[in-house]
Amino acid sequence: MSDHIYDPYSGCGFGRFHSCRVCGTSKHSGYYWLAGYKSKAEPPCKAWTLDPDWKAQAIPAPITEA
């Protein structure tokens, strides 16, 4: 079960996505995005921290990547 609290958003050039109001994780295009990384696996919802296990299996995602 997820502890995330997702709110829907839309942005010019970004389309529609959901972002967690607690930790900032975003869901878009089948990926979870957090702190410059993306993964198909949902990261734990931890405010102000990046889970090292999730980061280790995620791939870097430059801000310019759509």
N, CA, C and O atoms as a DFTB+ gen file, in Angstrom:
264 C
 N C O
     1  1       0.830      -1.186       0.000
     2  2       0.000       0.000       0.000
     3  2       0.878       1.255       0.000
     4  3       1.888       1.312       0.702
     5  1       0.495       2.238      -0.776
     6  2       1.267       3.466      -0.929
     7  2       0.883       4.492       0.135
     8  3      -0.292       4.639       0.470
     9  1       1.883       5.201       0.662
    10  2       1.633       6.299       1.596
    11  2       1.549       7.639       0.872
    12  3       1.309       8.673       1.496
    13  1       1.747       7.619      -0.442
    14  2       1.723       8.855      -1.219
    15  2       0.317       9.453      -1.237
    16  3      -0.682       8.735      -1.200
    17  1       0.266      10.767      -1.294
    18  2      -0.992      11.489      -1.478
    19  2      -0.839      12.257      -2.788
    20  3      -0.293      13.360      -2.815
    21  1      -1.331      11.655      -3.878
    22  2      -1.142      12.226      -5.212
    23  2      -2.253      13.219      -5.554
    24  3      -3.433      12.962      -5.316
    25  1      -1.850      14.349      -6.114
    26  2      -2.774      15.351      -6.632
    27  2      -2.541      15.471      -8.129
    28  3      -1.399      15.396      -8.583
    29  1      -3.615      15.658      -8.913
    30  2      -3.455      15.802     -10.366
    31  2      -2.972      17.206     -10.738
    32  3      -3.378      18.198     -10.131
    33  1      -2.108      17.271     -11.737
    34  2      -1.588      18.532     -12.262
    35  2      -1.510      18.440     -13.771
    36  3      -1.553      17.349     -14.340
    37  1      -1.397      19.586     -14.415
    38  2      -1.084      19.630     -15.841
    39  2      -0.175      20.828     -16.063
    40  3      -0.302      21.863     -15.409
    41  1       0.740      20.661     -16.998
    42  2       1.688      21.733     -17.272
    43  2       1.939      21.859     -18.754
    44  3       2.010      20.857     -19.466
    45  1       2.073      23.068     -19.217
    46  2       2.342      23.315     -20.625
    47  2       3.622      22.584     -21.039
    48  3       4.690      22.829     -20.478
    49  1       3.513      21.700     -22.008
    50  2       4.660      20.931     -22.467
    51  2       4.906      19.659     -21.676
    52  3       5.715      18.827     -22.086
    53  1       4.220      19.492     -20.545
    54  2       4.409      18.304     -19.711
    55  2       3.182      17.405     -19.693
    56  3       3.270      16.267     -19.230
    57  1       2.051      17.877     -20.178
    58  2       0.832      17.092     -20.151
    59  2       0.296      16.958     -18.740
    60  3       0.554      17.803     -17.883
    61  1      -0.450      15.893     -18.504
    62  2      -1.029      15.651     -17.186
    63  2      -0.154      14.695     -16.396
    64  3       0.418      13.754     -16.947
    65  1      -0.060      14.946     -15.111
    66  2       0.711      14.074     -14.230
    67  2       0.163      14.187     -12.819
    68  3      -0.644      15.069     -12.526
    69  1       0.602      13.300     -11.953
    70  2       0.229      13.328     -10.541
    71  2       1.485      13.542      -9.719
    72  3       2.536      12.976     -10.022
    73  1       1.381      14.354      -8.683
    74  2       2.528      14.637      -7.831
    75  2       2.129      14.474      -6.368
    76  3       1.058      14.917      -5.954
    77  1       3.000      13.836      -5.592
    78  2       2.737      13.601      -4.175
    79  2       2.959      14.887      -3.388
    80  3       4.003      15.528      -3.514
    81  1       1.985      15.258      -2.586
    82  2       2.110      16.490      -1.796
    83  2       3.036      16.326      -0.600
    84  3       3.420      17.323       0.013
    85  1       3.408      15.090      -0.248
    86  2       4.291      14.841       0.894
    87  2       5.757      14.872       0.475
    88  3       6.560      15.587       1.073
    89  1       6.112      14.088      -0.564
    90  2       7.528      13.919      -0.910
    91  2       7.916      14.481      -2.275
    92  3       9.105      14.612      -2.566
    93  1       6.937      14.814      -3.117
    94  2       7.248      15.376      -4.421
    95  2       7.377      14.372      -5.549
    96  3       7.627      14.769      -6.688
    97  1       7.217      13.082      -5.275
    98  2       7.256      12.076      -6.338
    99  2       6.172      12.384      -7.364
   100  3       5.042      12.708      -7.000
   101  1       6.517      12.281      -8.646
   102  2       5.544      12.478      -9.715
   103  2       5.348      11.177     -10.477
   104  3       6.287      10.400     -10.651
   105  1       4.110      10.944     -10.934
   106  2       3.783       9.797     -11.783
   107  2       3.443      10.340     -13.163
   108  3       2.572      11.197     -13.309
   109  1       4.153       9.824     -14.187
   110  2       3.899      10.264     -15.556
   111  2       4.519       9.268     -16.520
   112  3       5.640       8.808     -16.307
   113  1       3.801       8.936     -17.570
   114  2       4.300       8.082     -18.655
   115  2       4.789       6.723     -18.166
   116  3       5.742       6.176     -18.721
   117  1       4.155       6.175     -17.143
   118  2       4.523       4.848     -16.648
   119  2       5.736       4.825     -15.739
   120  3       6.218       3.751     -15.379
   121  1       6.242       5.999     -15.359
   122  2       7.402       6.094     -14.476
   123  2       7.070       6.904     -13.230
   124  3       6.133       7.701     -13.208
   125  1       7.858       6.676     -12.214
   126  2       7.863       7.520     -11.024
   127  2       9.118       8.373     -11.114
   128  3      10.202       7.850     -11.375
   129  1       8.989       9.665     -10.905
   130  2      10.083      10.624     -11.041
   131  2      10.327      11.279      -9.688
   132  3       9.385      11.724      -9.032
   133  1      11.586      11.339      -9.271
   134  2      11.919      11.970      -7.997
   135  2      13.374      12.415      -7.998
   136  3      14.269      11.613      -8.265
   137  1      13.612      13.674      -7.705
   138  2      14.960      14.227      -7.502
   139  2      15.934      13.899      -8.638
   140  3      17.092      13.561      -8.396
   141  1      15.449      14.004      -9.880
   142  2      16.326      13.772     -11.021
   143  2      16.506      12.319     -11.410
   144  3      17.390      12.002     -12.206
   145  1      15.682      11.419     -10.864
   146  2      15.730       9.994     -11.191
   147  2      14.338       9.527     -11.576
   148  3      13.335      10.120     -11.180
   149  1      14.294       8.443     -12.363
   150  2      13.011       7.846     -12.707
   151  2      13.115       6.339     -12.589
   152  3      14.194       5.760     -12.717
   153  1      11.965       5.708     -12.340
   154  2      11.923       4.262     -12.187
   155  2      10.498       3.781     -12.399
   156  3       9.542       4.527     -12.187
   157  1      10.364       2.527     -12.821
   158  2       9.043       1.899     -12.907
   159  2       8.540       1.521     -11.514
   160  3       7.340       1.321     -11.322
   161  1       9.447       1.421     -10.544
   162  2       9.084       1.077      -9.161
   163  2       8.763       2.352      -8.382
   164  3       9.467       3.355      -8.498
   165  1       7.714       2.303      -7.603
   166  2       7.322       3.456      -6.795
   167  2       8.265       3.621      -5.604
   168  3       8.495       2.665      -4.864
   169  1       8.816       4.827      -5.409
   170  2       9.702       5.041      -4.261
   171  2       8.896       5.155      -2.972
   172  3       7.712       5.488      -3.015
   173  1       9.518       4.883      -1.830
   174  2       8.830       5.100      -0.559
   175  2       8.524       6.590      -0.385
   176  3       9.265       7.444      -0.871
   177  1       7.452       6.884       0.298
   178  2       7.069       8.273       0.547
   179  2       7.761       8.753       1.816
   180  3       7.298       8.501       2.928
   181  1       8.880       9.448       1.627
   182  2       9.654       9.986       2.743
   183  2       9.901      11.459       2.480
   184  3      10.644      11.810       1.564
   185  1       9.292      12.318       3.267
   186  2       9.476      13.754       3.074
   187  2      10.932      14.139       3.305
   188  3      11.531      13.771       4.315
   189  1      11.492      14.887       2.352
   190  2      12.832      15.464       2.437
   191  2      13.973      14.457       2.365
   192  3      15.120      14.840       2.600
   193  1      13.717      13.194       2.054
   194  2      14.809      12.230       1.902
   195  2      14.607      11.422       0.630
   196  3      13.480      11.241       0.169
   197  1      15.704      10.940       0.068
   198  2      15.675      10.083      -1.112
   199  2      16.153       8.706      -0.681
   200  3      17.299       8.546      -0.263
   201  1      15.277       7.711      -0.781
   202  2      15.598       6.357      -0.347
   203  2      16.775       5.807      -1.158
   204  3      16.683       5.736      -2.383
   205  1      17.881       5.416      -0.508
   206  2      19.066       4.953      -1.241
   207  2      18.827       3.674      -2.039
   208  3      19.436       3.494      -3.094
   209  1      17.961       2.785      -1.567
   210  2      17.660       1.557      -2.311
   211  2      16.908       1.878      -3.600
   212  3      17.190       1.294      -4.647
   213  1      15.956       2.802      -3.526
   214  2      15.222       3.195      -4.722
   215  2      16.157       3.893      -5.700
   216  3      16.130       3.600      -6.895
   217  1      16.985       4.813      -5.207
   218  2      17.915       5.546      -6.064
   219  2      18.884       4.600      -6.768
   220  3      19.234       4.828      -7.926
   221  1      19.322       3.541      -6.085
   222  2      20.283       2.595      -6.657
   223  2      19.711       1.857      -7.864
   224  3      20.459       1.512      -8.779
   225  1      18.397       1.606      -7.886
   226  2      17.816       0.880      -9.011
   227  2      17.202       1.819     -10.049
   228  3      16.822       1.375     -11.132
   229  1      17.102       3.108      -9.732
   230  2      16.546       4.085     -10.667
   231  2      17.628       4.546     -11.646
   232  3      18.819       4.318     -11.438
   233  1      17.177       5.198     -12.714
   234  2      18.123       5.727     -13.694
   235  2      18.059       7.256     -13.681
   236  3      16.986       7.821     -13.465
   237  1      19.195       7.938     -13.911
   238  2      19.172       9.398     -13.957
   239  2      18.251       9.884     -15.070
   240  3      18.228       9.317     -16.162
   241  1      17.502      10.927     -14.786
   242  2      16.574      11.491     -15.762
   243  2      16.784      12.997     -15.826
   244  3      16.295      13.725     -14.962
   245  1      17.503      13.473     -16.834
   246  2      17.731      14.913     -16.959
   247  2      16.412      15.675     -17.031
   248  3      15.418      15.151     -17.534
   249  1      16.399      16.884     -16.540
   250  2      15.188      17.702     -16.523
   251  2      14.639      17.934     -17.925
   252  3      13.446      18.194     -18.080
   253  1      15.481      17.845     -18.942
   254  2      15.042      18.063     -20.321
   255  2      14.367      16.845     -20.915
   256  3      13.781      16.939     -21.993
   257  1      14.432      15.691     -20.240
   258  2      13.821      14.470     -20.768
   259  2      12.315      14.533     -20.598
   260  3      11.819      14.935     -19.545
   261  1      11.588      14.138     -21.632
   262  2      10.125      14.136     -21.565
   263  2       9.596      12.742     -21.384
   264  3       8.383      12.548     -21.306
